[in-house]
Amino acid sequence: MEYTVLGSPGDRRVTLFTAACRAAGLPEPHLVGWPDVLRGAPLRIPPGTLVRVDSPGESPEADALLRGPGDPARTGGGAAWHAAFTAALRRVGAAAGAAGARLTRDPDEIGVMFDKRRCHVRLAAAGVPVPAALPEVTGYDELRAAMDAAGERRVFVKPAHGSSGSGVVALQVAPGRIKAVTPTALTPDGPVNSLRLRTYTTEREVAALIDALAPDGLHVEHWLPKAALDGRPFDLRVVVVRGAPTHAVARTGSGPLTNLHLGGARGDLAAVRDLLGPAGFRRALDVCADAAACFPGSPVAGVDLLVGIGGRRLAVGEVNAFGDLLPNLAGLPEGPAAGLDVYTAQINADREALCRT
């Protein structure tokens, strides 16, 4: 078994997966760089390899080719990013087929995962619990009207094609008051992902924020109040590999956004087990498996599971095509990857799948 990896040179994902291949006694993967694909360079994919599609990662060059030139820290450009990204995936898929190689992830499904509106519709249609969504809005005035019509006072506003919490706004309103928590900073050059949470408390600021994010499309959903660990709200990132939940991490935050790179921290998973109880924790993993099953051509998915106050309500916030960057995390003891890192778990699952074919 040998891999070709579509990734960005030097990216942590590529480095960690390559190390896992070496540890498994496999040849070092052949790398096809995202910048080369996006520039339209000829693609050399060795015949017979498994083509692993990974994230463009933190490559400024790939970002400029996907969104257009500009500050990589800027928020926005998601619609252009998604169009260029999905077109590139289709090109890689065609090249893999022509080379006699096999893509391990379905390009169309990855495209749906990177469209929060379509992903939400797919999950809801399959009966997976998700927060209620509001109709699509094109700006702040429409957002407030939609909130009023739905009787919502607390919502999450997400860029339709965003990732890593960029551009997400946790918005709550009350008579005479408004509060928006977001990593987005408003600058004279436009919105920027500041990588730290900030709070806006005037309607003028919040309206400017929402209107700046709206041109790329917005997904708005009910704010499910989260359960807490040691006074910190938390959710779960659960990696599902070929139908089985293999790894889970509790992400805690000081506010409504729990992304680890935005000041969140890994919480005590044992405390989550205690909160939910054995049956409740099993149910949480089952919900994540059901969410991943909505993408049968994608053997790996990172599911963000919201846990309501008291641990009784569960809802899937997102399904992430590249949600497996969880270094130094051992597999769940009750899963098929007990004690293994997330990339070794995927390599073993690929081996088993090949043996069955």
N, C-alpha and C positions, 0 to 999 in steps of 0.2 A: 504494500500500500504506500502510495506516495502522493503528496499534496502539491498543488499550486495555490498560492495565497494571493488574492487580490487585496492589497493593503497599501499603506504608505510607508516607504522606507524609514526605518528608525523608530516607528511608532511602537508604543509599549505592547499593543496587542500582537503585532507581528513578532516582537522579541520574545514574548511569553509563549506564544504558540510554537515558535521555532524551538525553544528550549524544551517544551513538552514533547515535541517530535523526537528530539535527540534522546531524551530520557526514555522514550518508548522504543528506541532502537530503530527509528525510521530515518530515511534520508532527509537532509535539510530541505524544507519546502522551496520550490521555485517561486520567486516573488515577481508578480506583475504589479507595477506601481500605479496607484490611482492617477497621479499626474500624467503618466504616459497614456493611460486609457482616455483621459479627458482631453488630452491634446490630439487624440486621433492617431497616435503612433501605431505601427503594426504590432499585433499581439502575438507573442510566442508562448504557446501553452503546450507543454510536453504531452504527447498522447498517453492516454491511460491514467492520467492523474485525476485525483479528486480536487476540484476547484473550490476552494473555500473563499467565500465572499466576506470580507471584513470591512470595518468602517474606514472611511477616508481619514478618520482620526484628527490629529491636531496639525496636519500639514497646511501651512499658509498657502502653498502653491495650489494644492487641491482645492482649498476653500475659494481662492480667487477664480479658479477655472469653473467652479460650481456656481458661485453667487455673482461673479464679476469682481473686478478689482476694487480694493478698498480695505479699510481697517478690519483685520480678522475679528476684532472684538465687537464689531458693530452688531446690533440686533436687527434682523430683517433679511430680506432676500430669500426667504424660505421657498417661495413659489418657483423662483429661478433655480434654486438649489435642487428642488425635487424634480423638476423637468430634466435638468442636465444629468442628475444622478440616475434616474430611471432609464433614460436613453443609454447611458453608459452600461448599465446592467444588462440591458437587452443586447448590446454589442458584445459584451463579454460572453453572454450565454450562447450567442451564435458562433463566436470564435471557439468556444469550448466544444460545441457540437461538431464543428468542422474538423477539429483536431482529434476527435475521438476521446475527449476528456469528458468528465461529468461534473456539472455544477451541483454543489451540495445544497444550495438554497434557491428557492424559486424567486426569480426577479420580480414577478408581479406581486407576490405576497410581501416581499420587502417593501415595495412601493406602497402597498396598503398600510403596512405598519407605520410608515413615515407620513401618513395622512391621518391625523387624529380623528377627523370626521368620519372617514370611511372605516377606520378601524373600530370606532365606537359602534357604528351601524352593524358591522359584521358580528361583533361580540353580542350585541343586544339581540340580533336575529337568532343567534344560537342558544339563547337563554342564559348566557353568562351574566352574572350580576355586574352592572355598571352604574355609575352615578347618572341621574337623569340629565339629559342634554337640552339646552335651549336651542331655538331656531338660529340659523346662521345670521350674524349681524355684520354690518360693514362699518361700524363706528360707535362712538360712545353714546350718542343719543339713541341709536337703535338698541344698544345693549341695555340701557336703563329702561327703555320701553319694554323690552323682552323680559327683564327681571320683574318689572311691575306686573306684567300680564301673567307670569308664572308664580307670582307670590314669593319670589326668591330675594333674600336679603344678603346672602353670602354665596359667591360663585368663584370658581376658578376660570380664568380666561387664559387660553393657551393658543399660541401660534399654531396654525394647522399643521405646519411642517417643521416645527421646532424640535430641538432635542436638548438633553442635559439641563432642562429647566430654563433655558434661554428664552426670555420674553414672557414667561409665565407670570400671571398676576393673580394673587389671592385678594379678592375684592369683597369688602363688606360695607353695607350702607345702612343708615338709620336716619330718622328725621333730623335734619340739620347736621349730620355727621357722615363722613366717608373716610375709608381707610384702605389703602392698597399696599400690599407687601410684594416686592418683586426684586430680582437682581438687576433690573434694567435702570440705567441712569439716563436721564434726559440731558443731552448736551446740544450746543449750537449746531453741531454737525449731524445730529440725529441720535436715536437711542443706541446705547452701548451696553453690552453685558459686562457689568462691573465685578462679577464673581463674588459679590457680597450682597446680602439682603438690605434693602432700604425701604423706607415707609413714606408714602405720600398721603397727606391728610386734607388737601384742598381739592374741590371739584375741578378747578382750572387745571391743576397738575394731572389729576387722574384722567380727565378728558383728553388732554394732550398726549398722555401716555397711550391710552387705548387707540386714539386716532392715528398715532404713529405706527402702531403695530398692525392695524387693521388691513392695510392694502394687500398683505400676503395671505389673508384669510385667518379667521379665528374659530376656535372651538370653545364653547362655553358650557360648563356643566356645574351641577349642584355641588356645593362644598360639603363633603361628608366630614363632620368633626371626628378627628382621629383619637384613638386610644393613646395613652401615654405610658412611658416607662420612666420612672423616677422624675415625673413632672415634665418630661419632654415628649411631644407628639411623635408618633412613629408610624412608618409603613414598612412593608416587606418587599424586597426584590428577590424573586424566586426564579432561578434558572431551570428551565425544563429542557431536557435532552431526550429526543426521540420518545416523547410522551411521558417521561418520568421526571418528576421534580428531583433535582440532584443537589442543588445548593440554595441556601437561603441566607439573607442577611437582613437584620433589622436596621433601618435607617432612622435615626432620631435627629430632631432639630429643635432649635430654640423658638421656632415659629412655624408657620404653616407649610413651608417648603423644607423637605428633608434631604434633598440631594447632598451627597457626601462632599462634593467639591464646592458647595455653597455654605459650608460651615456645619453641615451635618456630621454625625459620628455614628459608627457602628454601635448598636445596642446589644444587650444581652439576649441572645436568642432563647436561652433557657427561661428567662423571665417571660418571653412571649409564649412559650409552651405552657408555663404555669398559668398565665392569664387566660389562654384559650382552652386549656385542658387537652388531654390526648385526642379526644374526638374532634374538638374544635380545630386543633392544629392540623389534623388529618383532613378536615373539611377545607381548610385554607389551602393546603397543597392540592387538593382535588380541584378547587376552583381555578387555580393556576394552570393545572393540566388541561382543564376544559378550555381555558382561554388559548393556550398554545395549540390545542387541537383544531382551532379555527383556521390554522395555517399549516395544513398537512404536508406541504412541500417545503417546510422550513423546520429542519430537525432540531434547531436550537432557538430558544426565545427567552428573553428576560421579561418576566411579568411583574409589574408594579401592583401590589395588592394593598388596598386601603382597608384598615381595620377600624371599625367604628368604636366609639366610646363604650367600654364594657366588653368589647370583643365579640358582640353578638352579630353585628352586621359586617359583611365583607363585600367589597366591590373592586373590580379591576380598573385601575386608573389608566394604564397603558400597557401595550405589548411592544417590547423593544427588540428589533432585529439584531442589534449588537449590544445586548444587555448583559454580556458575560464577562466584562472586564472587572473581575473581583479577585485581585491578587491575595495570596495568603489566606484563602478560605477553603477549608476542608469540606468534602461532601457530607450531606446529611447521613446520619448513622442508619436511618431506616430506608435509605435509597440505594440504588445500584452503584453509586459512586462513593460509598462511605470511605472517608479519609483521603480521597483523591482531589487534586486541584481541578478547576473547572475545565481546563483545556485537555488534561489527561482523560477526564471523563468523556469528553467528546470524541477523542481519538479511539478510546475503547469501544464506544458506541458505534462509531463508523466501521471499525473492524468487525464487530458482531453483525452489523447490517450487511456487510460484504459477504460474510460467511453464509448468510441466509439466502443470498441471491445466486 
